């Protein structure tokens, strides 16, 4: 998986990546184990993955996280992430 994902990202050359949920973030952690293993999607943290900025946020569902739908966390985190200059 590491080789496949690494090649795809190199071919696409994205400046930003949004990891929606734990599964997507775990896939990125395979590429760089220095990404914070204790991070939580509801915190909306931003990390570096080589030349790319990575946002780790909730999968946009109606499931409640700390009393709010996960999709609200996603909306807020993505809004901030896209409004900033590329990291």
DSSP file (Angstrom, degrees, kcal/mol; ACC not computed):
  #  RESIDUE AA STRUCTURE BP1 BP2  ACC     N-H-->O    O-->H-N    N-H-->O    O-->H-N    TCO  KAPPA ALPHA  PHI   PSI    X-CA   Y-CA   Z-CA
    1    1 A X     >        0   0    0      0, 0.0     4,-3.0     0, 0.0     5,-0.3   0.000 360.0 360.0 360.0 -40.6    0.0    0.0    0.0
    2    2 A X  H  >  +     0   0    0      1,-0.2     4,-2.5     2,-0.2     5,-0.2   0.926 360.0  44.6 -57.7 -47.5    2.8    2.4    0.9
    3    3 A X  H  > S+     0   0    0      2,-0.2     4,-2.3     1,-0.2    -1,-0.2   0.919 114.8  48.7 -64.1 -44.0    4.4    2.2   -2.6
    4    4 A X  H  > S+     0   0    0      2,-0.2     4,-2.2     1,-0.2    -2,-0.2   0.946 115.6  42.4 -61.9 -50.5    1.0    2.5   -4.4
    5    5 A X  H  X S+     0   0    0     -4,-3.0     4,-2.5     1,-0.2     5,-0.2   0.903 113.4  52.6 -65.7 -41.8   -0.1    5.5   -2.3
    6    6 A X  H  X S+     0   0    0     -4,-2.5     4,-2.3    -5,-0.3    -1,-0.2   0.922 110.6  47.7 -59.5 -45.6    3.2    7.2   -2.5
    7    7 A X  H  X S+     0   0    0     -4,-2.3     4,-2.3    -5,-0.2    -2,-0.2   0.907 111.5  50.6 -63.0 -42.6    3.3    6.9   -6.3
    8    8 A X  H  X S+     0   0    0     -4,-2.2     4,-2.4     2,-0.2     5,-0.2   0.927 111.4  47.0 -63.6 -44.3   -0.2    8.2   -6.7
    9    9 A X  H  X S+     0   0    0     -4,-2.5     4,-2.4     1,-0.2     5,-0.5   0.908 111.9  50.8 -64.3 -40.8    0.5   11.3   -4.5
   10   10 A X  H  < S+     0   0    0     -4,-2.3    -1,-0.2    -5,-0.2    -2,-0.2   0.895 112.3  47.7 -61.9 -39.5    3.7   12.0   -6.4
   11   11 A X  H  < S+     0   0    0     -4,-2.3    -2,-0.2     1,-0.2    -1,-0.2   0.871 117.1  40.9 -69.7 -37.2    1.8   11.7   -9.7
   12   12 A X  H  < S-     0   0    0     -4,-2.4    -2,-0.2    -5,-0.2    -1,-0.2   0.788  88.6-157.1 -80.5 -28.8   -1.0   14.0   -8.6
   13   13 A X     <  -     0   0    0     -4,-2.4    -3,-0.1    -5,-0.2     2,-0.1   0.888  17.6-174.3  51.7  48.7    1.2   16.5   -6.8
   14   14 A X        -     0   0    0     -5,-0.5    -1,-0.2     1,-0.1     3,-0.1  -0.457  24.1-155.4 -71.7 146.0   -1.5   17.9   -4.5
   15   15 A X  S    S+     0   0    0      1,-0.2    38,-2.5    -2,-0.1     2,-0.4   0.734  82.5  33.4 -86.2 -26.1   -0.5   20.8   -2.3
   16   16 A X  E     -a   53   0A   0     36,-0.2     2,-0.4    70,-0.1    38,-0.2  -0.970  63.6-169.3-132.3 145.2   -3.2   19.9    0.2
   17   17 A X  E     -a   54   0A   0     36,-2.5    38,-2.9    -2,-0.4     2,-0.6  -1.000   8.9-155.8-132.1 135.0   -4.7   16.6    1.4
   18   18 A X  E     -a   55   0A   0     -2,-0.4     2,-0.9    36,-0.2    38,-0.2  -0.943   6.5-157.6-112.6 112.5   -7.8   16.3    3.5
   19   19 A X  E     -a   56   0A   0     36,-3.4    38,-2.3    -2,-0.6     2,-1.1  -0.801   8.1-158.0 -90.6 107.7   -8.0   13.0    5.5
   20   20 A X  E     -a   57   0A   0     -2,-0.9     4,-0.4    36,-0.2    38,-0.2  -0.734  58.4 -19.6 -91.6  95.7  -11.6   12.4    6.2
   21   21 A X  S  > S-     0   0    0     36,-3.0     4,-1.8    -2,-1.1     5,-0.2  -0.194  90.5 -63.3  97.7 171.7  -11.7   10.1    9.2
   22   22 A X  H  > S+     0   0    0      1,-0.2     4,-2.8     2,-0.2     5,-0.2   0.854 124.5  56.8 -65.9 -38.6   -9.4    7.7   11.0
   23   23 A X  H  > S+     0   0    0      1,-0.2     4,-1.8     2,-0.2    -1,-0.2   0.932 109.5  45.3 -62.1 -45.9   -9.0    5.2    8.1
   24   24 A X  H  > S+     0   0    0     -4,-0.4     4,-1.5     1,-0.2    -1,-0.2   0.903 114.2  49.3 -63.7 -40.6   -7.8    7.9    5.7
   25   25 A X  H  X S+     0   0    0     -4,-1.8     4,-2.1     1,-0.2    -2,-0.2   0.895 107.4  54.1 -66.8 -39.9   -5.4    9.3    8.3
   26   26 A X  H  X S+     0   0    0     -4,-2.8     4,-1.0     1,-0.2    -1,-0.2   0.885 105.3  55.0 -61.1 -37.8   -4.0    5.8    9.1
   27   27 A X  H  X S+     0   0    0     -4,-1.8     4,-0.6     1,-0.2     3,-0.3   0.890 109.5  46.5 -61.2 -39.7   -3.3    5.4    5.4
   28   28 A X  H >X S+     0   0    0     -4,-1.5     4,-1.4     1,-0.2     3,-0.8   0.830 104.5  61.2 -72.4 -31.7   -1.2    8.6    5.4
   29   29 A X  H 3< S+     0   0    0     -4,-2.1    -1,-0.2     1,-0.3    -2,-0.2   0.762  94.3  64.2 -66.2 -23.5    0.5    7.5    8.6
   30   30 A X  H 3< S+     0   0    0     -4,-1.0     3,-0.3    -3,-0.3    -1,-0.3   0.859 103.9  47.3 -65.0 -33.8    1.9    4.6    6.6
   31   31 A X  H << S+     0   0    0     -3,-0.8     2,-0.3    -4,-0.6    -2,-0.2   0.826 131.7  15.4 -75.3 -32.6    3.7    7.1    4.5
   32   32 A X    ><  -     0   0    0     -4,-1.4     3,-2.0     1,-0.1    -1,-0.3  -0.802  60.9-169.2-147.3 100.2    5.1    9.0    7.4
   33   33 A X  T 3  S+     0   0    0     -2,-0.3     4,-0.2    -3,-0.3    -4,-0.1   0.565  81.9  77.1 -68.1  -7.5    4.9    7.4   10.9
   34   34 A X  T 3   +     0   0    0      2,-0.1    -1,-0.3    -5,-0.0     3,-0.1   0.651  66.9 109.4 -76.9 -13.6    5.9   10.8   12.4
   35   35 A X  S <  S-     0   0    0     -3,-2.0     2,-0.2    -6,-0.2    14,-0.0  -0.430  92.8 -88.1 -60.7 138.2    2.3   11.9   11.9
   36   36 A X    >   -     0   0    0      1,-0.2     3,-1.0    -2,-0.1    -1,-0.1  -0.273  36.3-165.0 -59.5 113.9    0.7   12.1   15.3
   37   37 A X  T 3  S+     0   0    0      1,-0.2    -1,-0.2    -2,-0.2    -2,-0.1   0.679  89.0  55.0 -72.5 -17.7   -0.8    8.8   16.3
   38   38 A X  T 3  S+     0   0    0      2,-0.1    -1,-0.2     0, 0.0    -2,-0.1   0.457  80.1 121.5 -95.5  -1.1   -2.8   10.4   19.1
   39   39 A X    <   -     0   0    0     -3,-1.0     2,-0.4     1,-0.0     3,-0.0  -0.269  50.9-148.3 -62.3 148.2   -4.5   13.0   16.9
   40   40 A X    >>  -     0   0    0     16,-0.1     3,-1.8     1,-0.1     4,-0.5  -0.956  15.2-131.8-120.4 139.5   -8.3   13.0   16.8
   41   41 A X  G >4 S+     0   0    0     -2,-0.4     3,-1.1     1,-0.3    17,-0.6   0.808 104.0  63.8 -61.7 -29.9  -10.3   14.0   13.8
   42   42 A X  G 34 S+     0   0    0      1,-0.2    -1,-0.3    15,-0.2    15,-0.1   0.631  94.8  62.4 -71.3 -10.6  -12.6   16.3   15.8
   43   43 A X  G <4 S-     0   0    0     -3,-1.8    -1,-0.2    13,-0.1    -2,-0.2   0.704  94.6-143.2 -85.0 -20.8   -9.6   18.5   16.5
   44   44 A X    <<  -     0   0    0     -3,-1.1    13,-0.2    -4,-0.5    -3,-0.1   0.910  29.6-177.5  62.3  45.1   -9.0   19.4   12.9
   45   45 A X  E     -B   56   0A   0     11,-0.6    11,-2.7    -5,-0.4     2,-0.4  -0.409  18.4-141.9 -77.9 152.2   -5.2   19.4   13.1
   46   46 A X  E     +B   55   0A   0      9,-0.2     2,-0.3    -2,-0.1     9,-0.2  -0.942  23.2 176.5-114.8 136.7   -2.9   20.2   10.1
   47   47 A X  E     -B   54   0A   0      7,-2.7     7,-3.2    -2,-0.4     2,-0.4  -0.826  29.1-112.2-131.3 167.5    0.3   18.3    9.5
   48   48 A X  E     -B   53   0A   0     -2,-0.3     2,-0.3     5,-0.2     5,-0.2  -0.874  22.0-177.6-101.3 137.9    3.1   18.3    6.9
   49   49 A X  E >   -B   52   0A   0      3,-2.7     3,-1.7    -2,-0.4     2,-0.3  -0.801  68.4 -63.8-130.6  88.6    3.6   15.2    4.7
   50   50 A X  T 3  S-     0   0    0     -2,-0.3    -1,-0.2     1,-0.3   -18,-0.0  -0.533 119.7 -13.6  63.4-128.1    6.6   16.1    2.7
   51   51 A X  T 3  S+     0   0    0     -2,-0.3     2,-0.3    -3,-0.1    -1,-0.3   0.399 123.4  91.4 -83.3   5.1    5.7   19.2    0.6
   52   52 A X  E <   - B   0  49A   0     -3,-1.7    -3,-2.7    35,-0.1     2,-0.4  -0.743  69.4-135.0-107.8 147.9    2.0   18.7    1.3
   53   53 A X  E     -aB  16  48A   0    -38,-2.5   -36,-2.5    -2,-0.3     2,-0.5  -0.840  24.0-159.2 -93.4 134.9   -0.3   20.1    4.0
   54   54 A X  E     -aB  17  47A   0     -7,-3.2    -7,-2.7    -2,-0.4     2,-0.5  -0.970   6.9-160.1-120.3 126.4   -2.6   17.5    5.5
   55   55 A X  E     -aB  18  46A   0    -38,-2.9   -36,-3.4    -2,-0.5     2,-0.6  -0.913   5.6-159.7-100.7 128.5   -5.8   18.2    7.3
   56   56 A X  E     +aB  19  45A   0    -11,-2.7   -11,-0.6    -2,-0.5   -12,-0.3  -0.941  31.9 144.4-108.5 113.3   -7.1   15.4    9.6
   57   57 A X  E     -a   20   0A   0    -38,-2.3   -36,-3.0    -2,-0.6   -15,-0.2  -0.798  48.9 -66.7-140.0 179.0  -10.8   15.9   10.3
   58   58 A X        -     0   0    0    -17,-0.6     2,-0.4    -2,-0.2    -1,-0.1  -0.325  48.3-106.2 -70.6 148.2  -14.0   14.0   10.8
   59   59 A X        -     0   0    0    -39,-0.2     2,-1.9     1,-0.1    15,-0.1  -0.655  48.5-108.9 -66.8 129.2  -15.7   11.9    8.1
   60   60 A X  S    S+     0   0    0     -2,-0.4     2,-0.2    11,-0.1    -1,-0.1  -0.398  70.1 131.7 -73.0  83.5  -18.7   14.1    7.3
   61   61 A X  S    S-     0   0    0     -2,-1.9    10,-2.3     2,-0.2    11,-0.2  -0.657  70.1-109.3-120.8 178.5  -21.6   12.2    8.8
   62   62 A X  S    S+     0   0    0     -2,-0.2    -2,-0.1     8,-0.2    -1,-0.0   0.427  75.5 125.0 -87.8  -0.7  -24.5   12.9   11.0
   63   63 A X        -     0   0    0      6,-0.1     7,-2.7     1,-0.1     2,-0.4  -0.315  66.9-114.1 -59.8 141.8  -22.9   11.0   13.9
   64   64 A X  E     -C   69   0B   0      5,-0.2     2,-0.5     6,-0.1     5,-0.2  -0.641  31.1-176.2 -84.4 134.0  -22.6   13.1   17.0
   65   65 A X  E >  S-C   68   0B   0      3,-3.5     3,-1.8    -2,-0.4     8,-0.1  -0.985  79.7 -19.0-127.1 116.9  -19.1   14.0   18.3
   66   66 A X  T 3  S-     0   0    0     -2,-0.5    -1,-0.1     1,-0.3     3,-0.1   0.877 131.3 -50.3  49.1  41.1  -19.2   15.9   21.5
   67   67 A X  T 3  S+     0   0    0      1,-0.2     2,-0.3     0, 0.0    -1,-0.3   0.463 122.4  95.7  83.1   2.2  -22.8   16.8   20.9
   68   68 A X  E <  S-C   65   0B   0     -3,-1.8    -3,-3.5    -5,-0.0    -1,-0.2  -0.937  82.9-100.9-123.0 146.6  -22.3   18.1   17.3
   69   69 A X  E >>  -C   64   0B   0     -2,-0.3     3,-1.5    -5,-0.2     4,-1.0  -0.424  31.2-125.9 -61.2 139.2  -22.8   16.3   14.0
   70   70 A X  H 3> S+     0   0    0     -7,-2.7     4,-2.3     1,-0.3     3,-0.2   0.838 108.2  66.2 -55.5 -34.3  -19.4   15.2   12.6
   71   71 A X  H 3> S+     0   0    0    -10,-2.3     4,-2.5     1,-0.2    -1,-0.3   0.802  95.7  56.3 -61.3 -28.8  -20.2   17.0    9.4
   72   72 A X  H <> S+     0   0    0     -3,-1.5     4,-2.4   -11,-0.2    -1,-0.2   0.908 107.1  48.2 -69.4 -41.0  -20.2   20.4   11.3
   73   73 A X  H  X S+     0   0    0     -4,-1.0     4,-2.9    -3,-0.2     5,-0.2   0.942 112.5  49.9 -59.8 -46.5  -16.6   19.7   12.5
   74   74 A X  H  X S+     0   0    0     -4,-2.3     4,-2.8     1,-0.2     5,-0.3   0.937 110.3  49.3 -58.3 -49.3  -15.6   18.8    8.9
   75   75 A X  H  X S+     0   0    0     -4,-2.5     4,-2.1     1,-0.2    -1,-0.2   0.927 114.6  44.5 -56.6 -48.2  -17.2   22.0    7.4
   76   76 A X  H  X S+     0   0    0     -4,-2.4     4,-1.9     2,-0.2    -1,-0.2   0.922 115.3  46.9 -65.8 -44.6  -15.5   24.2   10.0
   77   77 A X  H  X S+     0   0    0     -4,-2.9     4,-2.6     1,-0.2    -2,-0.2   0.918 113.2  47.8 -65.0 -44.0  -12.1   22.5    9.7
   78   78 A X  H  X S+     0   0    0     -4,-2.8     4,-2.7    -5,-0.2     5,-0.2   0.896 108.8  55.6 -65.5 -39.2  -12.1   22.5    5.8
   79   79 A X  H  X S+     0   0    0     -4,-2.1     4,-1.2    -5,-0.3    -1,-0.2   0.927 112.2  41.6 -57.5 -46.5  -13.1   26.1    5.7
   80   80 A X  H  X S+     0   0    0     -4,-1.9     4,-0.9     2,-0.2     3,-0.2   0.923 113.7  53.6 -67.3 -44.3  -10.1   27.2    7.9
   81   81 A X  H >< S+     0   0    0     -4,-2.6     3,-0.6     1,-0.2    -2,-0.2   0.901 112.3  43.2 -58.7 -44.1   -7.7   24.8    6.0
   82   82 A X  H 3< S+     0   0    0     -4,-2.7    -1,-0.2     1,-0.2    -2,-0.2   0.721 107.6  60.0 -77.0 -20.9   -8.7   26.2    2.6
   83   83 A X  H 3< S+     0   0    0     -4,-1.2    -1,-0.2    -3,-0.2    -2,-0.2   0.662  93.4  81.1 -81.5 -14.2   -8.6   29.8    3.8
   84   84 A X  S << S-     0   0    0     -4,-0.9     3,-0.1    -3,-0.6     2,-0.0  -0.540  91.3-100.6 -89.7 156.0   -4.9   29.6    4.8
   85   85 A X        -     0   0    0     -2,-0.2    -1,-0.1     1,-0.1     2,-0.1  -0.375  58.4 -80.5 -64.1 154.4   -1.9   29.9    2.5
   86   86 A X              0   0    0      1,-0.2    -1,-0.1    -4,-0.1   -70,-0.1  -0.386 360.0 360.0 -60.3 134.1   -0.5   26.5    1.6
   87   87 A X              0   0    0    -72,-0.2    -1,-0.2   -40,-0.1   -35,-0.1   0.446 360.0 360.0 -69.2 360.0    1.7   25.5    4.5
